[in-house]
Amino acid sequence: IKRGGNDSGFGRQMAAILSSKDRINKVKKIKAPTLIIHGEDDPLINVKNAYISHKLIPNSELLIIPKMRHLIEPPVFLKFRKSLLEHLKKA
């Protein structure tokens, strides 16, 4: 699905990812209850990064969504809606 009439969003996301510094130390400092939701087939951010984040954030939950890519399309959202709502109730 093409959004916003052009594909410049992808370039902006990649630039933001590549320019961010010291993310690991910042992620280690997260203390809030955290639900990590990641697409198994994300072409932009490899799924291995979700597993790394899960290890770095104490008491985090990890949910890998099969066949999900980078964008959250409505049918994909339905796969994790219940888990997200349960997490938000606890927060």
PDB file of N, CA, C and O in Angstrom:
ATOM      1  N   ILE A   1       0.854  -1.177   0.000  1.00  0.00           N
ATOM      2  CA  ILE A   1       0.000   0.000   0.000  1.00  0.00           C
ATOM      3  C   ILE A   1       0.891   1.229   0.000  1.00  0.00           C
ATOM      4  O   ILE A   1       1.798   1.353   0.824  1.00  0.00           O
ATOM      5  N   LYS A   2       0.637   2.098  -0.892  1.00  0.00           N
ATOM      6  CA  LYS A   2       1.405   3.336  -0.973  1.00  0.00           C
ATOM      7  C   LYS A   2       0.698   4.406  -0.153  1.00  0.00           C
ATOM      8  O   LYS A   2      -0.500   4.631  -0.325  1.00  0.00           O
ATOM      9  N   ARG A   3       1.414   5.048   0.713  1.00  0.00           N
ATOM     10  CA  ARG A   3       0.824   6.052   1.596  1.00  0.00           C
ATOM     11  C   ARG A   3       1.414   7.426   1.300  1.00  0.00           C
ATOM     12  O   ARG A   3       2.592   7.553   0.963  1.00  0.00           O
ATOM     13  N   GLY A   4       0.586   8.440   1.429  1.00  0.00           N
ATOM     14  CA  GLY A   4       1.070   9.801   1.323  1.00  0.00           C
ATOM     15  C   GLY A   4       1.459  10.232  -0.078  1.00  0.00           C
ATOM     16  O   GLY A   4       2.008  11.322  -0.243  1.00  0.00           O
ATOM     17  N   GLY A   5       1.201   9.432  -1.078  1.00  0.00           N
ATOM     18  CA  GLY A   5       1.460   9.836  -2.451  1.00  0.00           C
ATOM     19  C   GLY A   5       2.889   9.683  -2.918  1.00  0.00           C
ATOM     20  O   GLY A   5       3.154   9.845  -4.109  1.00  0.00           O
ATOM     21  N   ASN A   6       3.844   9.371  -2.013  1.00  0.00           N
ATOM     22  CA  ASN A   6       5.218   9.154  -2.451  1.00  0.00           C
ATOM     23  C   ASN A   6       5.907   8.177  -1.500  1.00  0.00           C
ATOM     24  O   ASN A   6       5.355   7.803  -0.466  1.00  0.00           O
ATOM     25  N   ASP A   7       7.080   7.787  -1.857  1.00  0.00           N
ATOM     26  CA  ASP A   7       7.813   6.806  -1.064  1.00  0.00           C
ATOM     27  C   ASP A   7       8.913   7.443  -0.206  1.00  0.00           C
ATOM     28  O   ASP A   7       9.828   6.739   0.221  1.00  0.00           O
ATOM     29  N   SER A   8       8.851   8.724   0.052  1.00  0.00           N
ATOM     30  CA  SER A   8       9.909   9.400   0.788  1.00  0.00           C
ATOM     31  C   SER A   8       9.958   8.991   2.256  1.00  0.00           C
ATOM     32  O   SER A   8      10.987   9.167   2.909  1.00  0.00           O
ATOM     33  N   GLY A   9       8.867   8.451   2.782  1.00  0.00           N
ATOM     34  CA  GLY A   9       8.835   8.035   4.180  1.00  0.00           C
ATOM     35  C   GLY A   9       9.879   6.982   4.486  1.00  0.00           C
ATOM     36  O   GLY A   9      10.491   7.007   5.554  1.00  0.00           O
ATOM     37  N   PHE A  10      10.089   6.061   3.569  1.00  0.00           N
ATOM     38  CA  PHE A  10      11.083   5.008   3.759  1.00  0.00           C
ATOM     39  C   PHE A  10      12.463   5.623   3.941  1.00  0.00           C
ATOM     40  O   PHE A  10      13.210   5.225   4.835  1.00  0.00           O
ATOM     41  N   GLY A  11      12.799   6.583   3.107  1.00  0.00           N
ATOM     42  CA  GLY A  11      14.103   7.248   3.203  1.00  0.00           C
ATOM     43  C   GLY A  11      14.265   7.982   4.519  1.00  0.00           C
ATOM     44  O   GLY A  11      15.339   7.956   5.121  1.00  0.00           O
ATOM     45  N   ARG A  12      13.202   8.638   4.971  1.00  0.00           N
ATOM     46  CA  ARG A  12      13.266   9.355   6.255  1.00  0.00           C
ATOM     47  C   ARG A  12      13.444   8.381   7.413  1.00  0.00           C
ATOM     48  O   ARG A  12      14.202   8.655   8.343  1.00  0.00           O
ATOM     49  N   GLN A  13      12.755   7.253   7.363  1.00  0.00           N
ATOM     50  CA  GLN A  13      12.897   6.257   8.432  1.00  0.00           C
ATOM     51  C   GLN A  13      14.316   5.706   8.465  1.00  0.00           C
ATOM     52  O   GLN A  13      14.912   5.583   9.535  1.00  0.00           O
ATOM     53  N   MET A  14      14.850   5.378   7.314  1.00  0.00           N
ATOM     54  CA  MET A  14      16.212   4.842   7.267  1.00  0.00           C
ATOM     55  C   MET A  14      17.222   5.870   7.766  1.00  0.00           C
ATOM     56  O   MET A  14      18.155   5.524   8.490  1.00  0.00           O
ATOM     57  N   ALA A  15      17.039   7.121   7.384  1.00  0.00           N
ATOM     58  CA  ALA A  15      17.951   8.174   7.840  1.00  0.00           C
ATOM     59  C   ALA A  15      17.894   8.320   9.359  1.00  0.00           C
ATOM     60  O   ALA A  15      18.927   8.496  10.005  1.00  0.00           O
ATOM     61  N   ALA A  16      16.698   8.247   9.925  1.00  0.00           N
ATOM     62  CA  ALA A  16      16.551   8.350  11.379  1.00  0.00           C
ATOM     63  C   ALA A  16      17.218   7.175  12.083  1.00  0.00           C
ATOM     64  O   ALA A  16      17.888   7.358  13.099  1.00  0.00           O
ATOM     65  N   ILE A  17      17.040   5.989  11.555  1.00  0.00           N
ATOM     66  CA  ILE A  17      17.645   4.794  12.154  1.00  0.00           C
ATOM     67  C   ILE A  17      19.165   4.883  12.105  1.00  0.00           C
ATOM     68  O   ILE A  17      19.842   4.627  13.100  1.00  0.00           O
ATOM     69  N   LEU A  18      19.694   5.246  10.949  1.00  0.00           N
ATOM     70  CA  LEU A  18      21.143   5.281  10.778  1.00  0.00           C
ATOM     71  C   LEU A  18      21.810   6.420  11.546  1.00  0.00           C
ATOM     72  O   LEU A  18      22.982   6.315  11.909  1.00  0.00           O
ATOM     73  N   SER A  19      21.087   7.495  11.795  1.00  0.00           N
ATOM     74  CA  SER A  19      21.692   8.639  12.471  1.00  0.00           C
ATOM     75  C   SER A  19      21.568   8.575  13.991  1.00  0.00           C
ATOM     76  O   SER A  19      22.232   9.333  14.698  1.00  0.00           O
ATOM     77  N   SER A  20      20.732   7.685  14.494  1.00  0.00           N
ATOM     78  CA  SER A  20      20.584   7.622  15.956  1.00  0.00           C
ATOM     79  C   SER A  20      21.827   6.986  16.563  1.00  0.00           C
ATOM     80  O   SER A  20      22.372   6.017  16.035  1.00  0.00           O
ATOM     81  N   LYS A  21      22.253   7.539  17.657  1.00  0.00           N
ATOM     82  CA  LYS A  21      23.482   7.095  18.308  1.00  0.00           C
ATOM     83  C   LYS A  21      23.158   6.452  19.651  1.00  0.00           C
ATOM     84  O   LYS A  21      22.190   6.830  20.311  1.00  0.00           O
ATOM     85  N   ASP A  22      23.957   5.497  20.044  1.00  0.00           N
ATOM     86  CA  ASP A  22      23.907   4.912  21.373  1.00  0.00           C
ATOM     87  C   ASP A  22      22.520   4.389  21.756  1.00  0.00           C
ATOM     88  O   ASP A  22      22.078   4.575  22.890  1.00  0.00           O
ATOM     89  N   ARG A  23      21.846   3.745  20.827  1.00  0.00           N
ATOM     90  CA  ARG A  23      20.516   3.213  21.116  1.00  0.00           C
ATOM     91  C   ARG A  23      20.542   2.120  22.168  1.00  0.00           C
ATOM     92  O   ARG A  23      19.607   2.024  22.963  1.00  0.00           O
ATOM     93  N   ILE A  24      21.564   1.304  22.200  1.00  0.00           N
ATOM     94  CA  ILE A  24      21.602   0.181  23.140  1.00  0.00           C
ATOM     95  C   ILE A  24      21.548   0.681  24.579  1.00  0.00           C
ATOM     96  O   ILE A  24      20.768   0.167  25.381  1.00  0.00           O
ATOM     97  N   ASN A  25      22.358   1.667  24.913  1.00  0.00           N
ATOM     98  CA  ASN A  25      22.335   2.197  26.276  1.00  0.00           C
ATOM     99  C   ASN A  25      21.009   2.865  26.612  1.00  0.00           C
ATOM    100  O   ASN A  25      20.554   2.802  27.754  1.00  0.00           O
ATOM    101  N   LYS A  26      20.390   3.501  25.633  1.00  0.00           N
ATOM    102  CA  LYS A  26      19.085   4.120  25.865  1.00  0.00           C
ATOM    103  C   LYS A  26      18.024   3.044  26.100  1.00  0.00           C
ATOM    104  O   LYS A  26      17.180   3.186  26.984  1.00  0.00           O
ATOM    105  N   VAL A  27      18.067   1.992  25.324  1.00  0.00           N
ATOM    106  CA  VAL A  27      17.085   0.905  25.472  1.00  0.00           C
ATOM    107  C   VAL A  27      17.256   0.226  26.825  1.00  0.00           C
ATOM    108  O   VAL A  27      16.261  -0.131  27.456  1.00  0.00           O
ATOM    109  N   LYS A  28      18.475   0.041  27.280  1.00  0.00           N
ATOM    110  CA  LYS A  28      18.734  -0.592  28.581  1.00  0.00           C
ATOM    111  C   LYS A  28      18.118   0.196  29.735  1.00  0.00           C
ATOM    112  O   LYS A  28      17.821  -0.372  30.786  1.00  0.00           O
ATOM    113  N   LYS A  29      17.927   1.490  29.544  1.00  0.00           N
ATOM    114  CA  LYS A  29      17.397   2.345  30.605  1.00  0.00           C
ATOM    115  C   LYS A  29      15.867   2.329  30.694  1.00  0.00           C
ATOM    116  O   LYS A  29      15.303   2.920  31.615  1.00  0.00           O
ATOM    117  N   ILE A  30      15.202   1.680  29.777  1.00  0.00           N
ATOM    118  CA  ILE A  30      13.737   1.637  29.790  1.00  0.00           C
ATOM    119  C   ILE A  30      13.277   0.841  31.004  1.00  0.00           C
ATOM    120  O   ILE A  30      13.678  -0.308  31.189  1.00  0.00           O
ATOM    121  N   LYS A  31      12.447   1.445  31.817  1.00  0.00           N
ATOM    122  CA  LYS A  31      11.924   0.802  33.026  1.00  0.00           C
ATOM    123  C   LYS A  31      10.418   0.547  32.932  1.00  0.00           C
ATOM    124  O   LYS A  31       9.874  -0.236  33.712  1.00  0.00           O
ATOM    125  N   ALA A  32       9.755   1.190  32.002  1.00  0.00           N
ATOM    126  CA  ALA A  32       8.304   1.053  31.866  1.00  0.00           C
ATOM    127  C   ALA A  32       7.947  -0.335  31.333  1.00  0.00           C
ATOM    128  O   ALA A  32       8.726  -0.941  30.598  1.00  0.00           O
ATOM    129  N   PRO A  33       6.775  -0.830  31.704  1.00  0.00           N
ATOM    130  CA  PRO A  33       6.315  -2.093  31.118  1.00  0.00           C
ATOM    131  C   PRO A  33       6.308  -1.949  29.598  1.00  0.00           C
ATOM    132  O   PRO A  33       5.747  -0.994  29.061  1.00  0.00           O
ATOM    133  N   THR A  34       6.929  -2.893  28.918  1.00  0.00           N
ATOM    134  CA  THR A  34       7.145  -2.761  27.475  1.00  0.00           C
ATOM    135  C   THR A  34       6.689  -4.008  26.740  1.00  0.00           C
ATOM    136  O   THR A  34       7.085  -5.125  27.074  1.00  0.00           O
ATOM    137  N   LEU A  35       5.859  -3.802  25.741  1.00  0.00           N
ATOM    138  CA  LEU A  35       5.455  -4.878  24.837  1.00  0.00           C
ATOM    139  C   LEU A  35       6.115  -4.595  23.501  1.00  0.00           C
ATOM    140  O   LEU A  35       5.830  -3.584  22.859  1.00  0.00           O
ATOM    141  N   ILE A  36       6.988  -5.482  23.092  1.00  0.00           N
ATOM    142  CA  ILE A  36       7.687  -5.337  21.812  1.00  0.00           C
ATOM    143  C   ILE A  36       6.926  -6.160  20.791  1.00  0.00           C
ATOM    144  O   ILE A  36       6.814  -7.378  20.925  1.00  0.00           O
ATOM    145  N   ILE A  37       6.407  -5.499  19.779  1.00  0.00           N
ATOM    146  CA  ILE A  37       5.672  -6.166  18.704  1.00  0.00           C
ATOM    147  C   ILE A  37       6.494  -5.973  17.441  1.00  0.00           C
ATOM    148  O   ILE A  37       6.814  -4.846  17.063  1.00  0.00           O
ATOM    149  N   HIS A  38       6.836  -7.086  16.787  1.00  0.00           N
ATOM    150  CA  HIS A  38       7.698  -6.980  15.620  1.00  0.00           C
ATOM    151  C   HIS A  38       7.255  -7.969  14.555  1.00  0.00           C
ATOM    152  O   HIS A  38       6.830  -9.084  14.856  1.00  0.00           O
ATOM    153  N   GLY A  39       7.360  -7.545  13.324  1.00  0.00           N
ATOM    154  CA  GLY A  39       7.025  -8.405  12.201  1.00  0.00           C
ATOM    155  C   GLY A  39       8.150  -9.374  11.884  1.00  0.00           C
ATOM    156  O   GLY A  39       9.318  -8.991  11.812  1.00  0.00           O
ATOM    157  N   GLU A  40       7.787 -10.616  11.697  1.00  0.00           N
ATOM    158  CA  GLU A  40       8.755 -11.656  11.359  1.00  0.00           C
ATOM    159  C   GLU A  40       9.455 -11.369  10.031  1.00  0.00           C
ATOM    160  O   GLU A  40      10.615 -11.734   9.842  1.00  0.00           O
ATOM    161  N   ASP A  41       8.744 -10.715   9.117  1.00  0.00           N
ATOM    162  CA  ASP A  41       9.273 -10.467   7.774  1.00  0.00           C
ATOM    163  C   ASP A  41       9.566  -8.986   7.522  1.00  0.00           C
ATOM    164  O   ASP A  41       9.515  -8.537   6.377  1.00  0.00           O
ATOM    165  N   ASP A  42       9.868  -8.230   8.563  1.00  0.00           N
ATOM    166  CA  ASP A  42      10.126  -6.792   8.419  1.00  0.00           C
ATOM    167  C   ASP A  42      11.385  -6.580   7.574  1.00  0.00           C
ATOM    168  O   ASP A  42      12.469  -7.004   7.975  1.00  0.00           O
ATOM    169  N   PRO A  43      11.259  -5.930   6.409  1.00  0.00           N
ATOM    170  CA  PRO A  43      12.426  -5.711   5.561  1.00  0.00           C
ATOM    171  C   PRO A  43      13.266  -4.507   5.995  1.00  0.00           C
ATOM    172  O   PRO A  43      14.400  -4.352   5.543  1.00  0.00           O
ATOM    173  N   LEU A  44      12.728  -3.665   6.856  1.00  0.00           N
ATOM    174  CA  LEU A  44      13.420  -2.449   7.260  1.00  0.00           C
ATOM    175  C   LEU A  44      14.267  -2.669   8.517  1.00  0.00           C
ATOM    176  O   LEU A  44      15.418  -2.238   8.584  1.00  0.00           O
ATOM    177  N   ILE A  45      13.685  -3.342   9.503  1.00  0.00           N
ATOM    178  CA  ILE A  45      14.393  -3.606  10.762  1.00  0.00           C
ATOM    179  C   ILE A  45      14.336  -5.108  11.000  1.00  0.00           C
ATOM    180  O   ILE A  45      13.259  -5.660  11.225  1.00  0.00           O
ATOM    181  N   ASN A  46      15.462  -5.760  10.954  1.00  0.00           N
ATOM    182  CA  ASN A  46      15.532  -7.211  11.077  1.00  0.00           C
ATOM    183  C   ASN A  46      14.949  -7.672  12.404  1.00  0.00           C
ATOM    184  O   ASN A  46      15.137  -7.027  13.436  1.00  0.00           O
ATOM    185  N   VAL A  47      14.247  -8.784  12.366  1.00  0.00           N
ATOM    186  CA  VAL A  47      13.586  -9.325  13.551  1.00  0.00           C
ATOM    187  C   VAL A  47      14.573  -9.625  14.680  1.00  0.00           C
ATOM    188  O   VAL A  47      14.180  -9.639  15.847  1.00  0.00           O
ATOM    189  N   LYS A  48      15.825  -9.861  14.360  1.00  0.00           N
ATOM    190  CA  LYS A  48      16.809 -10.131  15.419  1.00  0.00           C
ATOM    191  C   LYS A  48      16.910  -8.955  16.388  1.00  0.00           C
ATOM    192  O   LYS A  48      17.245  -9.143  17.558  1.00  0.00           O
ATOM    193  N   ASN A  49      16.622  -7.742  15.907  1.00  0.00           N
ATOM    194  CA  ASN A  49      16.663  -6.563  16.765  1.00  0.00           C
ATOM    195  C   ASN A  49      15.556  -6.580  17.816  1.00  0.00           C
ATOM    196  O   ASN A  49      15.727  -6.029  18.903  1.00  0.00           O
ATOM    197  N   ALA A  50      14.442  -7.198  17.505  1.00  0.00           N
ATOM    198  CA  ALA A  50      13.369  -7.337  18.497  1.00  0.00           C
ATOM    199  C   ALA A  50      13.821  -8.244  19.627  1.00  0.00           C
ATOM    200  O   ALA A  50      13.548  -7.970  20.795  1.00  0.00           O
ATOM    201  N   TYR A  51      14.516  -9.326  19.282  1.00  0.00           N
ATOM    202  CA  TYR A  51      15.023 -10.239  20.311  1.00  0.00           C
ATOM    203  C   TYR A  51      16.088  -9.548  21.177  1.00  0.00           C
ATOM    204  O   TYR A  51      16.142  -9.756  22.389  1.00  0.00           O
ATOM    205  N   ILE A  52      16.916  -8.741  20.554  1.00  0.00           N
ATOM    206  CA  ILE A  52      17.940  -7.997  21.300  1.00  0.00           C
ATOM    207  C   ILE A  52      17.270  -7.001  22.251  1.00  0.00           C
ATOM    208  O   ILE A  52      17.649  -6.900  23.419  1.00  0.00           O
ATOM    209  N   SER A  53      16.279  -6.269  21.748  1.00  0.00           N
ATOM    210  CA  SER A  53      15.567  -5.305  22.592  1.00  0.00           C
ATOM    211  C   SER A  53      14.916  -6.003  23.778  1.00  0.00           C
ATOM    212  O   SER A  53      14.947  -5.502  24.902  1.00  0.00           O
ATOM    213  N   HIS A  54      14.331  -7.152  23.516  1.00  0.00           N
ATOM    214  CA  HIS A  54      13.674  -7.925  24.574  1.00  0.00           C
ATOM    215  C   HIS A  54      14.673  -8.307  25.673  1.00  0.00           C
ATOM    216  O   HIS A  54      14.343  -8.261  26.858  1.00  0.00           O
ATOM    217  N   LYS A  55      15.873  -8.677  25.283  1.00  0.00           N
ATOM    218  CA  LYS A  55      16.903  -9.026  26.267  1.00  0.00           C
ATOM    219  C   LYS A  55      17.380  -7.799  27.050  1.00  0.00           C
ATOM    220  O   LYS A  55      17.741  -7.910  28.221  1.00  0.00           O
ATOM    221  N   LEU A  56      17.380  -6.646  26.410  1.00  0.00           N
ATOM    222  CA  LEU A  56      17.885  -5.427  27.044  1.00  0.00           C
ATOM    223  C   LEU A  56      16.880  -4.753  27.977  1.00  0.00           C
ATOM    224  O   LEU A  56      17.279  -4.058  28.912  1.00  0.00           O
ATOM    225  N   ILE A  57      15.589  -4.950  27.737  1.00  0.00           N
ATOM    226  CA  ILE A  57      14.561  -4.263  28.525  1.00  0.00           C
ATOM    227  C   ILE A  57      14.043  -5.222  29.596  1.00  0.00           C
ATOM    228  O   ILE A  57      13.411  -6.229  29.276  1.00  0.00           O
ATOM    229  N   PRO A  58      14.307  -4.914  30.858  1.00  0.00           N
ATOM    230  CA  PRO A  58      13.842  -5.799  31.936  1.00  0.00           C
ATOM    231  C   PRO A  58      12.321  -5.973  31.907  1.00  0.00           C
ATOM    232  O   PRO A  58      11.579  -5.015  31.685  1.00  0.00           O
ATOM    233  N   ASN A  59      11.882  -7.180  32.127  1.00  0.00           N
ATOM    234  CA  ASN A  59      10.449  -7.498  32.210  1.00  0.00           C
ATOM    235  C   ASN A  59       9.653  -7.129  30.963  1.00  0.00           C
ATOM    236  O   ASN A  59       8.449  -6.885  31.048  1.00  0.00           O
ATOM    237  N   SER A  60      10.297  -7.087  29.829  1.00  0.00           N
ATOM    238  CA  SER A  60       9.569  -6.806  28.589  1.00  0.00           C
ATOM    239  C   SER A  60       8.907  -8.088  28.086  1.00  0.00           C
ATOM    240  O   SER A  60       9.297  -9.199  28.445  1.00  0.00           O
ATOM    241  N   GLU A  61       7.904  -7.895  27.254  1.00  0.00           N
ATOM    242  CA  GLU A  61       7.243  -9.007  26.572  1.00  0.00           C
ATOM    243  C   GLU A  61       7.549  -8.866  25.086  1.00  0.00           C
ATOM    244  O   GLU A  61       7.623  -7.756  24.559  1.00  0.00           O
ATOM    245  N   LEU A  62       7.722  -9.984  24.426  1.00  0.00           N
ATOM    246  CA  LEU A  62       8.040  -9.972  22.994  1.00  0.00           C
ATOM    247  C   LEU A  62       6.976 -10.741  22.229  1.00  0.00           C
ATOM    248  O   LEU A  62       6.636 -11.872  22.578  1.00  0.00           O
ATOM    249  N   LEU A  63       6.460 -10.119  21.191  1.00  0.00           N
ATOM    250  CA  LEU A  63       5.461 -10.739  20.342  1.00  0.00           C
ATOM    251  C   LEU A  63       5.919 -10.609  18.890  1.00  0.00           C
ATOM    252  O   LEU A  63       5.924  -9.512  18.331  1.00  0.00           O
ATOM    253  N   ILE A  64       6.297 -11.719  18.291  1.00  0.00           N
ATOM    254  CA  ILE A  64       6.703 -11.739  16.879  1.00  0.00           C
ATOM    255  C   ILE A  64       5.484 -12.160  16.062  1.00  0.00           C
ATOM    256  O   ILE A  64       4.883 -13.203  16.316  1.00  0.00           O
ATOM    257  N   ILE A  65       5.132 -11.339  15.086  1.00  0.00           N
ATOM    258  CA  ILE A  65       3.946 -11.595  14.278  1.00  0.00           C
ATOM    259  C   ILE A  65       4.358 -12.248  12.960  1.00  0.00           C
ATOM    260  O   ILE A  65       5.049 -11.631  12.150  1.00  0.00           O
ATOM    261  N   PRO A  66       3.934 -13.495  12.744  1.00  0.00           N
ATOM    262  CA  PRO A  66       4.269 -14.185  11.488  1.00  0.00           C
ATOM    263  C   PRO A  66       3.733 -13.429  10.265  1.00  0.00           C
ATOM    264  O   PRO A  66       2.615 -12.914  10.278  1.00  0.00           O
ATOM    265  N   LYS A  67       4.536 -13.377   9.234  1.00  0.00           N
ATOM    266  CA  LYS A  67       4.200 -12.770   7.933  1.00  0.00           C
ATOM    267  C   LYS A  67       3.982 -11.258   7.991  1.00  0.00           C
ATOM    268  O   LYS A  67       3.610 -10.658   6.982  1.00  0.00           O
ATOM    269  N   MET A  68       4.203 -10.631   9.139  1.00  0.00           N
ATOM    270  CA  MET A  68       4.080  -9.172   9.234  1.00  0.00           C
ATOM    271  C   MET A  68       5.358  -8.533   8.705  1.00  0.00           C
ATOM    272  O   MET A  68       6.468  -8.978   9.000  1.00  0.00           O
ATOM    273  N   ARG A  69       5.174  -7.478   7.917  1.00  0.00           N
ATOM    274  CA  ARG A  69       6.322  -6.737   7.402  1.00  0.00           C
ATOM    275  C   ARG A  69       6.505  -5.497   8.273  1.00  0.00           C
ATOM    276  O   ARG A  69       6.337  -5.591   9.489  1.00  0.00           O
ATOM    277  N   HIS A  70       6.836  -4.364   7.716  1.00  0.00           N
ATOM    278  CA  HIS A  70       7.111  -3.176   8.523  1.00  0.00           C
ATOM    279  C   HIS A  70       5.843  -2.411   8.890  1.00  0.00           C
ATOM    280  O   HIS A  70       5.731  -1.895  10.002  1.00  0.00           O
ATOM    281  N   LEU A  71       4.906  -2.335   7.982  1.00  0.00           N
ATOM    282  CA  LEU A  71       3.678  -1.585   8.242  1.00  0.00           C
ATOM    283  C   LEU A  71       2.645  -2.462   8.925  1.00  0.00           C
ATOM    284  O   LEU A  71       2.620  -3.678   8.738  1.00  0.00           O
ATOM    285  N   ILE A  72       1.803  -1.835   9.710  1.00  0.00           N
ATOM    286  CA  ILE A  72       0.745  -2.565  10.401  1.00  0.00           C
ATOM    287  C   ILE A  72      -0.552  -2.352   9.623  1.00  0.00           C
ATOM    288  O   ILE A  72      -1.230  -1.337   9.780  1.00  0.00           O
ATOM    289  N   GLU A  73      -0.871  -3.314   8.798  1.00  0.00           N
ATOM    290  CA  GLU A  73      -2.115  -3.269   8.023  1.00  0.00           C
ATOM    291  C   GLU A  73      -3.249  -3.795   8.907  1.00  0.00           C
ATOM    292  O   GLU A  73      -2.992  -4.572   9.826  1.00  0.00           O
ATOM    293  N   PRO A  74      -4.497  -3.389   8.648  1.00  0.00           N
ATOM    294  CA  PRO A  74      -5.617  -3.826   9.497  1.00  0.00           C
ATOM    295  C   PRO A  74      -5.690  -5.332   9.746  1.00  0.00           C
ATOM    296  O   PRO A  74      -5.905  -5.724  10.893  1.00  0.00           O
ATOM    297  N   PRO A  75      -5.523  -6.203   8.742  1.00  0.00           N
ATOM    298  CA  PRO A  75      -5.593  -7.639   9.042  1.00  0.00           C
ATOM    299  C   PRO A  75      -4.461  -8.105   9.965  1.00  0.00           C
ATOM    300  O   PRO A  75      -4.641  -9.029  10.758  1.00  0.00           O
ATOM    301  N   VAL A  76      -3.311  -7.469   9.857  1.00  0.00           N
ATOM    302  CA  VAL A  76      -2.174  -7.820  10.711  1.00  0.00           C
ATOM    303  C   VAL A  76      -2.439  -7.338  12.141  1.00  0.00           C
ATOM    304  O   VAL A  76      -2.129  -8.040  13.103  1.00  0.00           O
ATOM    305  N   PHE A  77      -3.008  -6.151  12.273  1.00  0.00           N
ATOM    306  CA  PHE A  77      -3.320  -5.610  13.593  1.00  0.00           C
ATOM    307  C   PHE A  77      -4.222  -6.560  14.377  1.00  0.00           C
ATOM    308  O   PHE A  77      -4.070  -6.712  15.589  1.00  0.00           O
ATOM    309  N   LEU A  78      -5.142  -7.186  13.690  1.00  0.00           N
ATOM    310  CA  LEU A  78      -6.063  -8.109  14.360  1.00  0.00           C
ATOM    311  C   LEU A  78      -5.324  -9.277  15.001  1.00  0.00           C
ATOM    312  O   LEU A  78      -5.829  -9.883  15.946  1.00  0.00           O
ATOM    313  N   LYS A  79      -4.137  -9.601  14.500  1.00  0.00           N
ATOM    314  CA  LYS A  79      -3.353 -10.710  15.041  1.00  0.00           C
ATOM    315  C   LYS A  79      -2.801 -10.400  16.438  1.00  0.00           C
ATOM    316  O   LYS A  79      -2.556 -11.320  17.219  1.00  0.00           O
ATOM    317  N   PHE A  80      -2.605  -9.123  16.759  1.00  0.00           N
ATOM    318  CA  PHE A  80      -2.033  -8.786  18.066  1.00  0.00           C
ATOM    319  C   PHE A  80      -2.862  -7.799  18.871  1.00  0.00           C
ATOM    320  O   PHE A  80      -2.422  -7.346  19.927  1.00  0.00           O
ATOM    321  N   ARG A  81      -4.036  -7.462  18.402  1.00  0.00           N
ATOM    322  CA  ARG A  81      -4.895  -6.482  19.091  1.00  0.00           C
ATOM    323  C   ARG A  81      -5.160  -6.895  20.545  1.00  0.00           C
ATOM    324  O   ARG A  81      -5.039  -6.071  21.452  1.00  0.00           O
ATOM    325  N   LYS A  82      -5.516  -8.145  20.767  1.00  0.00           N
ATOM    326  CA  LYS A  82      -5.840  -8.605  22.112  1.00  0.00           C
ATOM    327  C   LYS A  82      -4.629  -8.475  23.043  1.00  0.00           C
ATOM    328  O   LYS A  82      -4.765  -8.008  24.174  1.00  0.00           O
ATOM    329  N   SER A  83      -3.466  -8.879  22.580  1.00  0.00           N
ATOM    330  CA  SER A  83      -2.251  -8.768  23.395  1.00  0.00           C
ATOM    331  C   SER A  83      -1.935  -7.312  23.723  1.00  0.00           C
ATOM    332  O   SER A  83      -1.535  -6.997  24.844  1.00  0.00           O
ATOM    333  N   LEU A  84      -2.113  -6.436  22.757  1.00  0.00           N
ATOM    334  CA  LEU A  84      -1.848  -5.015  22.979  1.00  0.00           C
ATOM    335  C   LEU A  84      -2.814  -4.438  24.009  1.00  0.00           C
ATOM    336  O   LEU A  84      -2.396  -3.709  24.908  1.00  0.00           O
ATOM    337  N   LEU A  85      -4.092  -4.755  23.889  1.00  0.00           N
ATOM    338  CA  LEU A  85      -5.075  -4.246  24.843  1.00  0.00           C
ATOM    339  C   LEU A  85      -4.803  -4.763  26.257  1.00  0.00           C
ATOM    340  O   LEU A  85      -4.934  -4.016  27.226  1.00  0.00           O
ATOM    341  N   GLU A  86      -4.429  -6.026  26.376  1.00  0.00           N
ATOM    342  CA  GLU A  86      -4.091  -6.580  27.685  1.00  0.00           C
ATOM    343  C   GLU A  86      -2.880  -5.868  28.282  1.00  0.00           C
ATOM    344  O   GLU A  86      -2.848  -5.576  29.477  1.00  0.00           O
ATOM    345  N   HIS A  87      -1.892  -5.593  27.447  1.00  0.00           N
ATOM    346  CA  HIS A  87      -0.706  -4.873  27.918  1.00  0.00           C
ATOM    347  C   HIS A  87      -1.064  -3.468  28.385  1.00  0.00           C
ATOM    348  O   HIS A  87      -0.591  -3.023  29.431  1.00  0.00           O
ATOM    349  N   LEU A  88      -1.881  -2.776  27.630  1.00  0.00           N
ATOM    350  CA  LEU A  88      -2.258  -1.399  27.983  1.00  0.00           C
ATOM    351  C   LEU A  88      -3.079  -1.352  29.269  1.00  0.00           C
ATOM    352  O   LEU A  88      -2.995  -0.380  30.021  1.00  0.00           O
ATOM    353  N   LYS A  89      -3.860  -2.378  29.525  1.00  0.00           N
ATOM    354  CA  LYS A  89      -4.634  -2.420  30.780  1.00  0.00           C
ATOM    355  C   LYS A  89      -3.716  -2.505  31.993  1.00  0.00           C
ATOM    356  O   LYS A  89      -4.038  -1.981  33.059  1.00  0.00           O
ATOM    357  N   LYS A  90      -2.561  -3.173  31.827  1.00  0.00           N
ATOM    358  CA  LYS A  90      -1.614  -3.326  32.927  1.00  0.00           C
ATOM    359  C   LYS A  90      -0.791  -2.050  33.160  1.00  0.00           C
ATOM    360  O   LYS A  90      -0.309  -1.806  34.267  1.00  0.00           O
ATOM    361  N   ALA A  91      -0.641  -1.262  32.127  1.00  0.00           N
ATOM    362  CA  ALA A  91       0.245  -0.090  32.193  1.00  0.00           C
ATOM    363  C   ALA A  91      -0.340   1.040  33.009  1.00  0.00           C
ATOM    364  O   ALA A  91       0.289   2.088  33.153  1.00  0.00           O
TER     365      ALA A  91
END
